[in-house]
């Protein structure tokens, strides 16, 4: 009888620990699928860069070089006006940042980057590594409009073509890195993450089964074990990012790619911290509940014979 009781309680503990694991997986899966498949999270993370002083410092140079390449490829600019064109492009690039249409163009760039990354992830084969890349074409279009307006009526403006093709102008961030997060591994994680409702349902079933299976005296300790599991998971999440964060941090630099990657890693750190805080808070509650429950049950059992 004692062996059967112990087996029931051990299995109940395992089920409640499994419920915590499945619940944590559901929480992560929901967040991951939302980031990958909906525009809002990435917009929330990267849209503020439109007013970031560092981006406003480096972006005009990036846009100016790409815009000059496209203009000179479609128009014969006399050598004596080449310097004036460069100055006009530089001024237009800086002015574009204050144009009312710039935030919208930046948001379009972000959304196209997300859609491009998602599509290439779905089509990735073998050991191919898919990284986030930015296409500056929407920003170049806005810069071209600003340049045309600034040169309207001038000799240089008359020499420019009426239209300029805007093929992709891709900036490669190089993130995620193949050594830290290979695309096949990430695709596997995302495939599991898309099943987060099933993970949540499994967590509820496992928790209910564990509580029903445990004996009256074993239930508090099963709850205590679940709390310890949650605390351990939260600590492991923080430790994982503390170890991995410096490794995956982008190379020092002030380019657009580094700024974008740095903002993404900062958001990832915040998300890991939020996940760890949820698990830690829930774990503390469960540990206290388990200890309190066991204490009350022990006192009741101790007093029962006296009343008899």
C-alpha positions, 0 to 999 in steps of 0.5 A: 500500500505504501509503495502504491501511495508513493508511486502515485505521489511521485507520478503526480509530482512528475505531472505537475512539473510537466505542466509547468514545462508545457505552460512555459513552452506555451508562453514562449510559443505564443510570443514567438509566433506573434513576433514572426507572423504579425507586424505589431511586435517588430514595429513596436521594437524598431519603429522608435529608431526613426527618431533615434539620433544614431540612426539619423546620423548614419542613415543619410550616408547609407541612403545617399550612396545608394541614391547616387548610384541609382541616379548616375546610372540613369542620367549623364551628369556632367563632371563639373556638376558631380560635386553639386549632385553629391551635396544635394543628395546629402542634403536631401538625405538629411532633410528626408528624416524630417519629412512627414513621410519618413516614419511611414517609409521606415515602418514599411521597411521594417514590415518588408524585412519581417515578411522577407525573413519569414518567407525565406525561413519557410523556404530554407533548405538544408544548412542554409542560414537565413538572416534578417536583412533590410531593403532600403528601397522604400526609403530611397523612394522617399529620398528621391522625392525630397531631392526632386523637390529641393532641385526643382527649377535648377539646372541640376534638377533639369538634368536628372531623370524624371523617374529612377528605378528603385531595385532592392538596396539590401543591408544584411544584418548577419543575425541570427548567426549560424553558430548560435542559432542555426536556421534549421534549429530555429525552424524546428523551434517555430514549428513547435511554437505554433502549437502553443495552444496544444501546449497550454491544453497539455499543461492544464490536463497534466496539472489536473491529472497530477492533483487528482492522482496525488494523495491528500498528503502528497498534493502540497508537495506536488505543488511545491515541486511545481513551484521549484520547477518554475523557479529553476526555469526562470533562473535558467532563462536568465542564465542562458541569456547572460551567457549567450547575450555577449556572444550574439551581440553585434560587432561594435559599429554605428551602421544601420545594421548594427543599430537594428540588431542591437535594438532586436537583442535589447528586445530579446533581453527584455522578453527573456526577463519578462518570461523569467519574472513570470516564472519566478513570481509563479514559482514563489507563489506555488512554493509558498502555497505548497509549504503552507498547505503541507503545514496546515495539513500536518497540523490538522493531522496532528490534532485529529487524534486529540479530538477523537 
